[in-house]
Amino acid sequence: MSLTDAEMATLESLEESLWKSETRFDLAHQEKVFAPDFFEFGRSGRKYTRDQLVKAERQPIKAKLPLQDFKIHPLDSKNVLITYISEVLYEELERANRCSVWSLTPDGWQLRFHQGTPIP
């Protein structure tokens, strides 16, 4: 799979949209972006379902953008693995290795899986 510059920009924009409060907590955006079978292994080690994330309360997200070391790894003709490092300010700055699996559907790109692993 070879992605165009426009497709790569779309995927980066979609991934970053999950780190912005105005899009991350927008129900219409979430319904479009999260695949029906989406799940996440959070940085905390907890597992989250699509339903849990869609119903999450709005809160500020203090993430550094653009995402550090952002890379797209094609898996096949309709799926990509995205990797990057997140830096988010909670009580202190927390860094994590992140990966997401996105699938190209008739409705556009949808997030199928996400995982965060703390960086000590």
Beta strands, then each sheet from edge to edge (+ up, - down):
strand 1: 34-41
strand 2: 47-49
strand 3: 68-76
strand 4: 79-89
strand 5: 93-105
strand 6: 108-118
sheet 1: 2+ 1- 6- 5+ 4- 3+
end
